[in-house]
């Protein structure tokens, strides 16, 4: 078992440019401290500098980082594309081992909208439309109906507020500050 009876685990998944990082940052900004943001892109691309593939080292590093933060008493947001076939088993074990509340969300944004959003990113010149099209997976949900799908028409504020309420994080803010 991992974490405490009070820790919250949020798994935030979706395609590139679906808003995952913005939502994770929004949740993080609600806390002065006490919430760890375990970002797939940072651990995979920056720390390990590896490609996303089944069995890659970043899968274990994401798991270990989330577990370590939960054990240290942090609430955790695990965020990334996190393809179901590459990360599903690890996420299922993490969810099963977590002692407290775990919520999963999938940000569902149509490809054309992700393409438009991607054009505004600093890395837009590094990643082409064919790359985005190759990476895009329509509703790549984890098995077992364990994720709430949030559609593209949900505003950033509404999405952050919903996750904060659903996961019980909103009620913890007054307790931790």
Contact map, one row per residue, 1 for C-alpha under 8 A:
111000000000000000000000000000000000000000000000000000000000000000000000000000000000000000000000111000000000000000000000000000000000000000000000000000000000000000000000000000000
111100000000000000000000000000000000000000000000000000000000000000100110000000000000000000000000111000000000000000000000000000000000000000000000000000000000000000000000000000000
111111100000000000000000000000000000000000000000000000000000000000101111100000000000000000000000011100000000000000000000000000000000000000000000000000000000000000000000000000000
011111100000000000000000000000000000000000000000000000000000000000000110100000000000000000000000011100000000000000000000000000000000000000000000000000000000000000000000000000000
001111100000000000000000000000000000000000000000000000000000000000000000000000000000000000000000001100000000000000000000000000000000000000000000000000000000000000000000000000000
001111110000000000000000000000000000000000000000000000000000000000000000100000000000000000000000000110000000000000000000000000000000000000000000000000000000000000000000000000000
001111111000000000000000000000000000000000000000000000000000000000000100111100000000000000000000001110000000000000000000000000000000000000000000000000000000000000000000000000000
000001111100000000000000000000000000000000000000000000000000000000000000011100000000000000000000000111000000000000000000000000000000000000000000000000000000000000000011100000000
000000111110000000000000000000000000000000000000000000000000000000000100001111000000000000000010010111100000000000000000000000000000000000000000000000000000000000000010000000000
000000011111000000000000000000000000000000000000000000000000000000000000000111000000000000000000000001111000000000000000000000000000000000000000000000000000000000000010000000000
000000001111100000000000000000000000000000000000000000000000000000000000000011100000000000000000000001111000000000000000000000000000000000000000000000000000000000000000000000000
000000000111110000010001000000000000000000000000000000000000000000000000000011110000000000000000000000011110000000000000000000000000000000000000000000000000000000000000000000000
000000000011111000010000000000000000000000000000000000000000000000000000000000111100000000000000000000011110000000000000000000000000000000000000000000000000000000000000000000000
000000000001111101010000000000000000000000000000000000000000000000000000000000011100000000000000000000000111100000000000000000000000000000110000000000000000000000000000000000000
000000000000111111000000000000000000000000000000000000000000000000000000000000001000000000000000000000000011100001000000000000000000001110000000000000000000000000000000000000000
000000000000011111100000000000000000000000000000000000000000000000000000000000001000000000000000000000000000000001000100000000000001001100000000000000000000000000000000000000000
000000000000001111110000000000000000000000000000000000000000000000000000000000000000000000000000000000000000000001101100000000000000000000000000000000000000000000000000000000000
000000000000011111110000000000000000000000000000000000000000000000000000000000000000000000000000000000000011100001001000000000000000000000000000000000010000000000000000000000000
000000000000000111111110000000000000000000000000000000000000000000000000000000000000000000000000000000000010000000000000000000000000000000000000000000000001000000000000000000000
000000000001110011111111000000000000000000000000000000000000000000000000000000110000000000000000000000000010000000000000000000000000000000000000000000000000000000000000000000000
000000000000000000111111100000000000000000000000000000000000000000000000000000110000000000000000000000000000000000000000000000000000000000000000000000000000000000000000000000000
000000000000000000111111110000000000000000000000000000000000000000000000000000000000000000000000000000000000000000000000000000000000000000000000000000000001000000000000000000000
000000000000000000111111111000000000000000000000000000000000000000000000000000000000000000000000000000000000000000000000000000000000000000000000000000000001001100000000000000000
000000000001000000011111111100000000100000000000000000000000000000000000000010100000000000000000000000000000000000000000000000000000000000000000000000000000000100000000000000000
000000000000000000001111111110000000000000000000000000000000000000000000000000000000000000000000000000000000000000000000000000000000000000000000000000000000000000000000000000000
000000000000000000000111111111000000000000000000000000000000000000000000000000000000000000000000000000000000000000000000000000000000000000000000000000000001100100000000000000000
000000000000000000000011111111100000000000000000000000000000000000000000000000000000000000000000000000000000000000000000000000000000000000000000000000000000000100010000000000000
000000000000000000000001111111100011100000000000000000000000000000000000000000000000000000000000000000000000000000000000000000000000000000000000000000000000000000000000000000000
000000000000000000000000111111110000000000000000000000000000000000000000000000000000000000000000000000000000000000000000000000000000000000000000000000000000000000000000000000000
000000000000000000000000011111110000000000000000000000000000000000000000000000000000000000000000000000000000000000000000000000000000000000000000000000000000000000000000000010000
000000000000000000000000001111111110000000000000000000000000000000000000000000000000000000000000000000000000000000000000000000000000000000000000000000000000000000000000000010000
000000000000000000000000000011111100000000000000000000000000000000000000000000000000000000000000000000000000000000000000000000000000000000000000000000000000000000000000000000001
000000000000000000000000000000111110000000000000000000000000000000000000000000000000000000000000000000000000000000000000000000000000000000000000000000000000000000000000000000000
000000000000000000000000000000111111000000000000000000000000000000000000111000000000000000000000000000000000000000000000000000000000000000000000000000000000000000000000000000010
000000000000000000000000000100101111100000000000000000000000000000000000011110000000000000000000000000000000000000000000000000000000000000000000000000000000000000000000000000000
000000000000000000000000000100000111110000000000000000000000000001001000011110000000000000000000000000000000000000000000000000000000000000000000000000000000000000000000000000000
000000000000000000000001000100000011111000000000000000000000000000000000000111100000000000000000000000000000000000000000000000000000000000000000000000000000000000000000000000000
000000000000000000000000000000000001111100100000000000000000010011000000000111100000000000000000000000000000000000000000000000000000000000000000000000000000000000000000000000000
000000000000000000000000000000000000111111100000000000000000010000000000000001110000000000000000000000000000000000000000000000000000000000000000000000000000000000000000000000000
000000000000000000000000000000000000011111111000000000000100010000000000000001111100000000000000000000000000000000000000000000000000000000000000000000000000000000000000000000000
000000000000000000000000000000000000001111111100000000000000000000000000000000010000000000000000000000000000000000000000000000000000000000000000000000000000000000000000000000000
000000000000000000000000000000000000001111111110000000000000000000000000000000000000000000000000000000000000000000000000000000000000000000000000000000000000000000000000000000000
000000000000000000000000000000000000011111111111000000000100110000000000000000000000000000000000000000000000000000000000000000000000000000000000000000000000000000000000000000000
000000000000000000000000000000000000000111111111111100000100000000000000000000000000000000000000000000000000000000000000000000000000000000000000000000000000000000000000000000000
000000000000000000000000000000000000000111111111111000000000000000000000000000000000000000000000000000000000000000000000000000000000000000000000000000000000000000000000000000000
000000000000000000000000000000000000000011111111100000000000000000000000000000000000000000000000000000000000000000000000000000000000000000000000000000000000000000000000000000000
000000000000000000000000000000000000000001111111100000000000000000000000000000000000000000000000000000000000000000000000000000000000000000000000000000000000000000000000000000000
000000000000000000000000000000000000000000111111110000001100000000000000000000000000000000000000000000000000000000000000000000000000000000000000000000000000000000000000000000000
000000000000000000000000000000000000000000011111111000000000000000000000000000000000000000000000000000000000000000000000000000000000000000000000000000000000000000000000000000000
000000000000000000000000000000000000000000011001111100010100000000000000000000000000000000000000000000000000000000000000000000000000000000000000000000000000000000000000000000000
000000000000000000000000000000000000000000011000111110010000000000000000000000000000000000000000000000000000000000000000000000000000000000000000000000000000000000000000000000000
000000000000000000000000000000000000000000010000011111010000000000000000000000000000000000000000000000000000000000000000000000000000000000000000000000000000000000000000000000000
000000000000000000000000000000000000000000000000001111110000000000000000000000000000010000000000000000000000000000000000000000000000000000000000000000000000000000000000000000000
000000000000000000000000000000000000000000000000000111110000000000000000000000000000111000000000000000000000000000000000000000000000000000000000000000000000000000000000000000000
000000000000000000000000000000000000000000000000000011111010000000000000000000000000010000000000000000000000000000000000000000000000000000000000000000000000000000000000000000000
000000000000000000000000000000000000000000000000011111111111000000000000000000000000000000000000000000000000000000000000000000000000000000000000000000000000000000000000000000000
000000000000000000000000000000000000000000000001000000111111100000000000000000000000000000000000000000000000000000000000000000000000000000000000000000000000000000000000000000000
000000000000000000000000000000000000000100110001010000011111110000000000000000000000000000000000000000000000000000000000000000000000000000000000000000000000000000000000000000000
000000000000000000000000000000000000000000000000000000111111111000000000000000000000011001000000000000000000000000000000000000000000000000000000000000000000000000000000000000000
000000000000000000000000000000000000000000000000000000011111111100000000000000000000000001000000000000000000000000000000000000000000000000000000000000000000000000000000000000000
000000000000000000000000000000000000000000100000000000001111111110000000000000000000000000000000000000000000000000000000000000000000000000000000000000000000000000000000000000000
000000000000000000000000000000000000011100100000000000000111111111000000000001000000000000000000000000000000000000000000000000000000000000000000000000000000000000000000000000000
000000000000000000000000000000000000000000000000000000000011111111100000000000000000000001100100000000000000000000000000000000000000000000000000000000000000000000000000000000000
000000000000000000000000000000000000000000000000000000000001111111110000000000000000000000000000000000000000000000000000000000000000000000000000000000000000000000000000000000000
000000000000000000000000000000000000010000000000000000000000111111111000000000000000000000000000000000000000000000000000000000000000000000000000000000000000000000000000000000000
000000000000000000000000000000000001010000000000000000000000011111111100000101000000000000000000000000000000000000000000000000000000000000000000000000000000000000000000000000000
011000000000000000000000000000000000000000000000000000000000001111111110000000000000000000000100000000000000000000000000000000000000000000000000000000000000000000000000000000000
000000000000000000000000000000000000000000000000000000000000000111111111000000000000000000000000000000000000000000000000000000000000000000000000000000000000000000000000000000000
001000000000000000000000000000000001000000000000000000000000000011111111111100000000000000000000000000000000000000000000000000000000000000000000000000000000000000000000000000000
011100101000000000000000000000000000000000000000000000000000000001111111111100000000000000000000000000000000000000000000000000000000000000000000000000000000000000000000000000000
011100000000000000000000000000000000000000000000000000000000000000111111110000000000000000000000000000000000000000000000000000000000000000000000000000000000000000000000000000000
001000000000000000000000000000000000000000000000000000000000000000011111110000000000000000000000000000000000000000000000000000000000000000000000000000000000000000000000000000000
001101100000000000000000000000000100000000000000000000000000000000001111111000000000000000000000000000000000000000000000000000000000000000000000000000000000000000000000000000000
000000110000000000000000000000000111000000000000000000000000000000001111111100000000000000000000000000000000000000000000000000000000000000000000000000000000000000000000000000000
000000111000000000000000000000000111000000000000000000000000000000001100111110000000000000000000000000000000000000000000000000000000000000000000000000000000000000000000000000000
000000111100000000000000000000000011110000000000000000000000000001001100011111000000000000000000000000000000000000000000000000000000000000000000000000000000000000000000000000000
000000001111000000000001000000000011110000000000000000000000000000000000001111100000000000000000000000000000000000000000000000000000000000000000000000000000000000000000000000000
000000001111000000000000000000000000111100000000000000000000010001000000000111110000000000000000000000000000000000000000000000000000000000000000000000000000000000000000000000000
000000000011100000011001000000000000111100000000000000000000000000000000000011111100000000000000000000000000000000000000000000000000000000000000000000000000000000000000000000000
000000000001110000011000000000000000001110000000000000000000000000000000000001111100000000000000000000000000000000000000000000000000000000000000000000000000000000000000000000000
000000000000111100000000000000000000000100000000000000000000000000000000000000111110000000000000000000000000000000000000000000000000000000000000000000000000000000000000000000000
000000000000110000000000000000000000000100000000000000000000000000000000000000111111011100000000000000000000000000000000000000000000000000000000000000000000000000000000000000000
000000000000000000000000000000000000000000000000000000000000000000000000000000001111111100000000000000000000000000000000000000000000000000010000000000000000000000000000000000000
000000000000000000000000000000000000000000000000000000000000000000000000000000000111111100000000000000000000000000000000000000000000000000011100000000000000000000000000000000000
000000000000000000000000000000000000000000000000000001000000000000000000000000000011111110000000000000000000000000000000000000000000000000000000000000000000000000000000000000000
000000000000000000000000000000000000000000000000000011100010000000000000000000000111111110000000000000000000000000000000000000000000000000000000000000000000000000000000000000000
000000000000000000000000000000000000000000000000000001000010000000000000000000000111111111100000000000000000000000000000000000000000000000000000000000000000000000000000000000000
000000000000000000000000000000000000000000000000000000000000000000000000000000000111111111110000000000000000000000000000000000000000000000000100000000000000000000000000000000000
000000000000000000000000000000000000000000000000000000000000000000000000000000000000111111111000000000000000000000000000000000000000000000000000000000000000000000000000000000000
000000000000000000000000000000000000000000000000000000000011001000000000000000000000001111111100000000000000000000000000000000000000000000000000000000000000000000000000000000000
000000000000000000000000000000000000000000000000000000000000001000000000000000000000001111111110000000000000000000000000000000000000000000000000000000000000000000000000000000000
000000000000000000000000000000000000000000000000000000000000000000000000000000000000000111111111000000000000000000000000000000000000000000000000000000000000000000000000000000000
000000000000000000000000000000000000000000000000000000000000000000000000000000000000000011111111100000000000000000000000000000000000000000000000000000000000000000000000000000000
000000000000000000000000000000000000000000000000000000000000001000100000000000000000000001111111110000000000000000000000000000000000000000000000000000000000000000000000000000000
000000001000000000000000000000000000000000000000000000000000000000000000000000000000000000111111110001000000000000000000000000000000000000000000000000000000000000000000000000000
000000000000000000000000000000000000000000000000000000000000000000000000000000000000000000011111110000000000000000000000000000000000000000000000000000000000000000000000000000000
110000000000000000000000000000000000000000000000000000000000000000000000000000000000000000001111111000000000000000000000000000000000000000000000000000000000000000000000000000000
111100001000000000000000000000000000000000000000000000000000000000000000000000000000000000000111111111000000000000000000000000000000000000000000000000000000000000000000000000000
111110100000000000000000000000000000000000000000000000000000000000000000000000000000000000000000111110000000000000000000000000000000000000000000000000000000000000000000000000000
001111111000000000000000000000000000000000000000000000000000000000000000000000000000000000000000011111000000000000000000000000000000000000000000000000000000000000000000000000000
000001111000000000000000000000000000000000000000000000000000000000000000000000000000000000000000011111100000000000000000000000000000000000000000000000000000000000000010000000000
000000011110000000000000000000000000000000000000000000000000000000000000000000000000000000000010010111110000000000000000000000000000000000000000000000000000000000000010000000000
000000001110000000000000000000000000000000000000000000000000000000000000000000000000000000000000000011111000000000000000000000000000000000000000011000000000000000000110000000000
000000000111100000000000000000000000000000000000000000000000000000000000000000000000000000000000000001111100000000000000000000000000000000000000011100000000000000000000000000000
000000000111100000000000000000000000000000000000000000000000000000000000000000000000000000000000000000111110000000000000000000000000000000000000001111000000000000000000000000000
000000000001110000000000000000000000000000000000000000000000000000000000000000000000000000000000000000011111000000000000000000000000000000101000001111000000000000000000000000000
000000000001111001110000000000000000000000000000000000000000000000000000000000000000000000000000000000001111100000000000000000000000000000000000000011110000000000000000000000000
000000000000011001000000000000000000000000000000000000000000000000000000000000000000000000000000000000000111110000000000000000000000000001100000000011110000000000000000000000000
000000000000011001000000000000000000000000000000000000000000000000000000000000000000000000000000000000000011111011000000000000000000000000000000000000110000000000000000000000000
000000000000000000000000000000000000000000000000000000000000000000000000000000000000000000000000000000000001111111000000000000000000000001000000000000010000000000000000000000000
000000000000000000000000000000000000000000000000000000000000000000000000000000000000000000000000000000000000111111100000000000000000100100000000000000000000000000000000000000000
000000000000000000000000000000000000000000000000000000000000000000000000000000000000000000000000000000000000011111110000000000000000000000000000000000000000000000000000000000000
000000000000000000000000000000000000000000000000000000000000000000000000000000000000000000000000000000000000111111111000000000000000000000000000000000000000000000000000000000000
000000000000001111000000000000000000000000000000000000000000000000000000000000000000000000000000000000000000111111111100000000000000000000000000000000000000000000000000000000000
000000000000000010000000000000000000000000000000000000000000000000000000000000000000000000000000000000000000001111111110000000001001000000000000000000000000000000000000000000000
000000000000000000000000000000000000000000000000000000000000000000000000000000000000000000000000000000000000000111111111000000000000000000000000000000000000000000000000000000000
000000000000000011000000000000000000000000000000000000000000000000000000000000000000000000000000000000000000000011111111100000000000000000000000000000000000000000000000000000000
000000000000000110000000000000000000000000000000000000000000000000000000000000000000000000000000000000000000000001111111100100000000000000000000000000000000000000000000000000000
000000000000000000000000000000000000000000000000000000000000000000000000000000000000000000000000000000000000000000111111100100000000000000000000000000000000000000000000000000000
000000000000000000000000000000000000000000000000000000000000000000000000000000000000000000000000000000000000000000011111110100000000000000000000000000000000000000000000000000000
000000000000000000000000000000000000000000000000000000000000000000000000000000000000000000000000000000000000000000001111111100000000000000000000000000000000000000000000000000000
000000000000000000000000000000000000000000000000000000000000000000000000000000000000000000000000000000000000000000000001111110000000000000000000000000000000000000000000000000000
000000000000000000000000000000000000000000000000000000000000000000000000000000000000000000000000000000000000000000000000111111100000000000000000000000000000000000000000000000000
000000000000000000000000000000000000000000000000000000000000000000000000000000000000000000000000000000000000000000000111111111110000000000000000000000000000000000000000000000000
000000000000000000000000000000000000000000000000000000000000000000000000000000000000000000000000000000000000000000000000011111110000000000000000000000000000000000000000000000000
000000000000000000000000000000000000000000000000000000000000000000000000000000000000000000000000000000000000000000000000001111110000000000000000000000000000000000000000000000000
000000000000000000000000000000000000000000000000000000000000000000000000000000000000000000000000000000000000000000000000001111111011000000000000000000000000000000000000000000000
000000000000000000000000000000000000000000000000000000000000000000000000000000000000000000000000000000000000000000000000000111111111000000000000000000000000000000000000000000000
000000000000000000000000000000000000000000000000000000000000000000000000000000000000000000000000000000000000000000100000000000111111100000000000000000000000000000000000000000000
000000000000000000000000000000000000000000000000000000000000000000000000000000000000000000000000000000000000000000000000000000011111110000000000000000000000000000000000000000000
000000000000000000000000000000000000000000000000000000000000000000000000000000000000000000000000000000000000000000000000000000111111111000000000000000000000000000000000000000000
000000000000000100000000000000000000000000000000000000000000000000000000000000000000000000000000000000000000000000100000000000111111111100000000000000000000000000000000000000000
000000000000000000000000000000000000000000000000000000000000000000000000000000000000000000000000000000000000001000000000000000001111111100000000000000000000000000000000000000000
000000000000000000000000000000000000000000000000000000000000000000000000000000000000000000000000000000000000000000000000000000000111111100000000000000000000000000000000000000000
000000000000001100000000000000000000000000000000000000000000000000000000000000000000000000000000000000000000000000000000000000000011111110000000000000000000000000000000000000000
000000000000001100000000000000000000000000000000000000000000000000000000000000000000000000000000000000000000001000000000000000000001111111000000000000000000000000000000000000000
000000000000001000000000000000000000000000000000000000000000000000000000000000000000000000000000000000000000000000000000000000000000001111110000000000000000000000000000000000000
000000000000000000000000000000000000000000000000000000000000000000000000000000000000000000000000000000000001010000000000000000000000000111110000000000000000000000000000000000000
000000000000010000000000000000000000000000000000000000000000000000000000000000000000000000000000000000000101000000000000000000000000000011111000000000000000000000000000000000000
000000000000010000000000000000000000000000000000000000000000000000000000000000000011000000000000000000000000000000000000000000000000000011111100000000000000000000000000000000000
000000000000000000000000000000000000000000000000000000000000000000000000000000000001000000000000000000000100000000000000000000000000000000111110101000000000000000000000000000000
000000000000000000000000000000000000000000000000000000000000000000000000000000000001000100000000000000000000000000000000000000000000000000011111111000000000000000000000000000000
000000000000000000000000000000000000000000000000000000000000000000000000000000000000000000000000000000000000000000000000000000000000000000001111110000000000000000000000000000000
000000000000000000000000000000000000000000000000000000000000000000000000000000000000000000000000000000000000000000000000000000000000000000000111110000000000000000000000000000000
000000000000000000000000000000000000000000000000000000000000000000000000000000000000000000000000000000000000000000000000000000000000000000001111111000000000000000000000000000000
000000000000000000000000000000000000000000000000000000000000000000000000000000000000000000000000000000110000000000000000000000000000000000000111111100000000000000000000000000000
000000000000000000000000000000000000000000000000000000000000000000000000000000000000000000000000000000111100000000000000000000000000000000001100111110000000000000000000000000000
000000000000000000000000000000000000000000000000000000000000000000000000000000000000000000000000000000011100000000000000000000000000000000000000011111000000000000000000000000000
000000000000000000000000000000000000000000000000000000000000000000000000000000000000000000000000000000001111000000000000000000000000000000000000001111100000000000000000000000000
000000000000000000000000000000000000000000000000000000000000000000000000000000000000000000000000000000001111000000000000000000000000000000000000000111110100001000000000000000000
000000000000000000000000000000000000000000000000000000000000000000000000000000000000000000000000000000000011100000000000000000000000000000000000000011111100000000000000000000000
000000000000000001000000000000000000000000000000000000000000000000000000000000000000000000000000000000000011110000000000000000000000000000000000000001111110000000000000000000000
000000000000000000000000000000000000000000000000000000000000000000000000000000000000000000000000000000000000000000000000000000000000000000000000000000111110000000000000000000000
000000000000000000000000000000000000000000000000000000000000000000000000000000000000000000000000000000000000000000000000000000000000000000000000000001111111011000000000000000000
000000000000000000000000000000000000000000000000000000000000000000000000000000000000000000000000000000000000000000000000000000000000000000000000000000011111111000000000000000000
000000000000000000100110010000000000000000000000000000000000000000000000000000000000000000000000000000000000000000000000000000000000000000000000000000000111111100000000000000000
000000000000000000000000010000000000000000000000000000000000000000000000000000000000000000000000000000000000000000000000000000000000000000000000000000000011111110000000000000000
000000000000000000000000000000000000000000000000000000000000000000000000000000000000000000000000000000000000000000000000000000000000000000000000000000000111111111000000000000000
000000000000000000000010000000000000000000000000000000000000000000000000000000000000000000000000000000000000000000000000000000000000000000000000000001000111111111100000000000000
000000000000000000000011011000000000000000000000000000000000000000000000000000000000000000000000000000000000000000000000000000000000000000000000000000000001111111110000000000000
000000000000000000000000000000000000000000000000000000000000000000000000000000000000000000000000000000000000000000000000000000000000000000000000000000000000111111111000000000000
000000000000000000000000000000000000000000000000000000000000000000000000000000000000000000000000000000000000000000000000000000000000000000000000000000000000011111111100000000000
000000000000000000000000000000000000000000000000000000000000000000000000000000000000000000000000000000000000000000000000000000000000000000000000000000000000001111111110100000000
000000000000000000000000001000000000000000000000000000000000000000000000000000000000000000000000000000000000000000000000000000000000000000000000000000000000000111111111110000000
000000000000000000000000000000000000000000000000000000000000000000000000000000000000000000000000000000000000000000000000000000000000000000000000000000000000000011111111111000000
000000000000000000000000000000000000000000000000000000000000000000000000000000000000000000000000000000100000000000000000000000000000000000000000000000000000000001111111100000000
000000011100000000000000000000000000000000000000000000000000000000000000000000000000000000000000000011100000000000000000000000000000000000000000000000000000000000111111110000000
000000010000000000000000000000000000000000000000000000000000000000000000000000000000000000000000000000000000000000000000000000000000000000000000000000000000000000011111111100000
000000010000000000000000000000000000000000000000000000000000000000000000000000000000000000000000000000000000000000000000000000000000000000000000000000000000000000111111111110000
000000000000000000000000000000000000000000000000000000000000000000000000000000000000000000000000000000000000000000000000000000000000000000000000000000000000000000011011111110000
000000000000000000000000000000000000000000000000000000000000000000000000000000000000000000000000000000000000000000000000000000000000000000000000000000000000000000001001111111100
000000000000000000000000000000000000000000000000000000000000000000000000000000000000000000000000000000000000000000000000000000000000000000000000000000000000000000000001111111110
000000000000000000000000000001100000000000000000000000000000000000000000000000000000000000000000000000000000000000000000000000000000000000000000000000000000000000000000111111111
000000000000000000000000000000000000000000000000000000000000000000000000000000000000000000000000000000000000000000000000000000000000000000000000000000000000000000000000001111111
000000000000000000000000000000000000000000000000000000000000000000000000000000000000000000000000000000000000000000000000000000000000000000000000000000000000000000000000001111111
000000000000000000000000000000000100000000000000000000000000000000000000000000000000000000000000000000000000000000000000000000000000000000000000000000000000000000000000000111111
000000000000000000000000000000010000000000000000000000000000000000000000000000000000000000000000000000000000000000000000000000000000000000000000000000000000000000000000000011111
